[in-house]
Amino acid sequence: MQDSPDITIAEVAEVAGVSVSTVSRILNDKPDVAERTRQRVQQVIEELGYTPHAQAQRLATGKSSTSALLYDFDYIDFTRQEMGFIRGVGRAFGEAKVSFNLITTAISKEELRNLYRSGQVDGVILMEIDMTDWRVDFLRERNYPFVMIGRSADNTGLHFVDLDQENVVITAFDHLVELGHRQVGFIAFPESLLERGYGAAVRLKRGYKKACEKHGLTPICLQVDLAVQALFESTLKLLQQKPDITAIVTIEGSTTVGIIRALQHLGRAIPGDFSIMTITSEQTAQLISPPLTFINFPSYELGFQAAQMLTSILNKEPVEVSQVLLPPQLIVRESTGPASP
C-alpha cells in the first residue's frame, strides 16, 4: 500500500462504488451499513492509503480543537530557546480552551501531513521560517490551517506575526550614530544560515546594509558562530584588526557576554570608551552587566498573537489583521554612551 496525501473521501466512494455518505458512516462506525459494503469500502481505504481528515470529524462532533507549535530547537547552532514564545502561545491557547502540543525537532512532509490527517492537530504555528520554506508551500497547497511566527518571501494570503527585523537594525544604528559612533561593527548570523535562506538572517542583513547606506558607514560585519566562546575569540580578533571600532551591534542577547569579556580583556570600558547593544528580551538585558541597551524582542507577544490568530481561523471567525509586523522598540540602558573623542 502506498499512502497518498491527496486521496479524498470522494475518491474512496467512487472506487468503492458507493456514496460519500456511505463512506462517512463507515468511517464513523455507524451500524446501518451492510457488512459486505463495509468490507469493500475498508479494502479500498487500505488500497488507496486513505487517512480520514480528523479535523472535519471533530468539527462535526463538536469536539475541541488541537494545535501544535513547530519550534525546531536544532535549526540553528546556538541556544536560543526563548521561552517567551512558548508561554505566549500557551497562554492564548489556554484562554481559548485549545489543546496545545510542542514539537521541538525537525519534521518531514510525511510527519507534517499525518499530524493533520490522523487528527493530532487542526492547525499549527510554524517558527524558524526560511524565505523559501517547503512547510509553508506544503500547507498552503493543501489549505491546511496554519500561522507563522516569522514570514517567507511570498506571504500572499498567509497569516503571520513577525518583528520588523530590517528596521530593528536601522533603529540600533540610528541610536549609535546619534551618539557620535562612526565605526560600528555588526555581528550577524553565520553565513551558512544566510545561504540557507533563513528569514531572520536575510532580513537582518538587509537592514544592516540599509543602515550603512543611510549613515554613510563603512560596513564592518562579522558572521560567526554566536556561542559565547566563539564570540569572545571573534571579537578579540576583530578589534585587534580594527582598533578604531567604538561600538558593536549584535543580534543575540544571551551570548553578548562573549563580546563583553573580549572588551574587558582589551581594557575597553563600557560605555566609557565602547558601546554595545543587542536584540533581546528585557529579562536577558537586565541579567548582563552592565544592563544592555537593546531592541526589545517581544517573544511572548509574538507567540500570544500567533495563537490568537490561529484560534480565530480554527473557529472560522474573521481575522481582522492577518499579517502583523511589530515595530522595533528601543530600550536605552547602561551599555551605550557617546563615542570617545
N, C-alpha and C positions, 0 to 999 in steps of 0.2 A: 504494500500500500504506500502510495506517495501522497503526503499531505500537501494540500494546495491552499494558499492563503486567500484565494478568491472564490472558492466554492460557496454558493449561496443555498438557502433553503429551497428557493425556486428551482434551482438546477437539480437538487436531490429529488424534488417532486416530479420533475419532468422525466428523469431517468427511470424512476420507480413506477411511473405511470399512474400517479395519484395526485390529489390536490395538495396545495401548500398547507391548507388547514389540517389535512390528514397527517402530514409530516409533523406539524406543530403539536398535534395531540399525542403522537407517539413520543416526541421529544419530552413532552411534559408528563409522560406515563399515564395518560388518560385510558380508562378501561374500554371505551366504546369503539375499539378498532379490532377488526378480525385478526386472529393470530397469524394467519398466512400473510396478510398485508403487512403486519408489523414486522415479520421476519424478513420480507422482501425489502422493505424500507431500511431496516437496520443493516442489511447486507450492502445496499447501495451506499449508505453512510460510510461504512467501513471501506468500501472500494474507492470512493471518491476522497476519503480523508477529510470529511466534513466535521468541523467542530462548531457546535452551536454558539452563536454570539450571545453570551450570557447577559450582556448589558440590556438587550431588549427583553430578555426573560425577566430580569429583576425589575425593570420599569413596569412591565405588565403586571407583576405580582405585588408591586408597591414596596419592594424591599429597598433599604437604604443604599446609597452609592458608596463605592470603594475607589480610592485613588492611590497613586504612588508618586513619590519624589525620586527621580532618577538622578542621583548625585554621585558620580564616579570619583571616589577619593583617590584613585590611582591614575587619574587622567593626566595630572601634572606631577612634576618631580619633587615638589616640596610640600610640606604640611600646610594646608590652607583650609582646614576643616572648620569653616565659620559656622558655629552652632546657631548663630542668629537665623540663618536660612531655615534650619530645621525647627527652631522654636516658633518662628513666624508662620510657617506652613502648618505646624501642629496646632497652634492657637486658632487660626482661621478655620481649619477643618473641624476642630473640636467644637467651636461655636456653631458650626453648621451641621453637626452630627454626621460628618462624613468620615468613614473609616480611612485609615492612612497607613501606607507601607513605605518604608525607606529602603531603597535599593542602592547599594554603595559600590557595586562592581560594574564593569563594562557589560553591555547586553548585546546579544546578537539579534538579527532580524527575526529568526525563529522564536527566540525568547520574547521579544517585544510583541510580536503578533499573538503569541499564546497568552500573554498577560491579558489581552482583551478577549480573545475568542474563548478562553477557558473560564472567563468570568472572574479572574483575580482582580481586575480593575475595570472601572468605567472610563477613567481618564488619567492622564499622567502630567506631571510637571517635569519638563526637561531642563537640565542645567549643563554647564560647560559646553556651550553651543559653538560649533565651527561655522565659518562663513558659508561653506557648503557642507551640510550635515545630512547624512543618509537617514537619520532618525526623523528629521523634520520632513524630508521628502516622502518617506515611507508612510508616516502618519497622515500627512496631507493628502496623499493619493488615495488613501483608504477612508478618508473622512472620519478618522478616529478622534475623539475629543482630546485636546492637549493644550497646554500653555507653556511658554518658555520663560525662564529667568535668564535673560540674555536674548540674542537675536542672531539670525543668519543674514546672508546678503540680500536675499529676496524674501521679504516678510509680507508680501501681498496676501491679504485675507487671513493672516495669522494673529494669534493673541500672544503678547509678551509684556513683561515688565523688565526694565533694564536701567542701569545707571548710564548717564550720558558721558561715556568714558573719554571721548575726544575732548570735550570741554572740561573734564576733570584735569587733564594735563595742562591745558591752556590756563585754567584758573590758578594752578600751582605756580606756573611760570610767571603769570601776571603778578602774583604776590611777591615773588623773589626779585623780579625786575624792579618793582616799585620800591623795594628796599635797597636798590642800587647794585644788585648782583648781575654781572655780565658774563661770567664764566661759570656756567651751571651744568653739572653732569646729570645725566638721566640714566637710571638703572631700570632696564625693561625685562620683559620675559625672554627666556632663551630663544635663540634663532630657530631652534627646532620647532617650537610652537608657532612661530610666525610663519614658517614654511608650511606647517600643517594646516594653517588657516584658522587657528583658534581665535574666535571672535574678539575676546578681550585683548589679546596680544596685537591683533591687527588694528583695532580702533585706538588703543593707547599709543601705538607707534604713529598713527596718523595724527593724533592730537599733538604729539611731540614735534613732528615736522611742521605743523601749522604754528605752534608756539615759537619755534625758532625763526620761521619766516616773519611772523608778526613783530618780533622784537629785534630782528636782525642779529640773532645769536649764531655763533659757530657751533654746529652740532658736536656734542660730546656724549656719545651713547655707549653704554655697556650692556651687552646682552649675555648674561651668565646665569649659572645655577643660582637660585635665590636662597639656598641654605645659608645658615649663619656663618659657618667657617668659610664657605666659598665667597661670600660677600666680604668678609674680613680680608681675605687674600686679594680679591679683585680690587677692592677699594685701595689697599696699600699700593698695589701696582699702578692703578690709575693716577693716584696723587703724586707718586714718585715721577711718573711720566709727564704729568700736567700739574705742577705745583701751584699754578695760578688759579685753579678752581676754588671758588669760595662758597659753593652751595651744591647740594645734591637733592634731586627728586627721585624717590624710589617708589615702586608700585606695591610693595608688600610690607605691611607694618610690623608683623611679628618677628621678622628676621632683620629688622633695622639695627638691632643690637650689634650685628656683624660690622656694619658701617661705623657705628659709634665707637666700637673697640679699635678699629683702624685709625680713626681720628685721634683717639686718646693716645694710641701708640706713637703717633706722629707729633703729639703735643699740640694739637689743634683744639682750641676751646670752643664749646658750643653754648650759646650762639655768638660768643665774643668775636671769634675770627672765622667761624664757619657755620653755615646754616644747613639744616636738613629737614625735609618734610616728606610725607608719605601719604598713601591711600590706605585707610584702615578704619577700625571701629573706635568709638570713644573709649571703650574698656582697654583695648590694646594700647592706645596712645597714652593713657594715664599710667599704665604699668611701667613704661620705659622711662628711664632717667637720662636727660631731662624730659618732662612731658612733651610729646611731639606736637608740632603744628601739622595738621593733617586735613585731607579732604575726606569727609565722612563717607564710609562705605556702609550704606543702610541695609545690611543683610536681612535683618528682621523685617523691615518694611517691605523689601522685595519679596520675601517669602510669603508674608501675610497677604499682600495684594495679589500675588500669583494664585494663591489658594482660593481667595475670594472670587477671582475671575473664573477659575475652573469650576467652582461650586455653582456659579450662575449658569455656566454652559451646561453642566450636568442636569441642572434643574430646569433647563430650557427657558431661563429668564433672560431678558435683554441685558447685554453688556454695554454700558454707556460708553466707556472708553476701552477699546480692545488692545491698544498699544500705548503703554505708559513708559515715558522716558524721564527718569528723575534727574533734576538739575544738580550740579555739584554744590556742596555746602562746605565752605572753608571755615575751619576752626583754628584760630591762632593760639598757640600755647608758647612754650619756652624754648623751642629748638630753632627758631628763626629770628634773625635780627638784621640790622643794617650791615651792608658789606663793609669790610675793613678798608680804610683809605689807602 
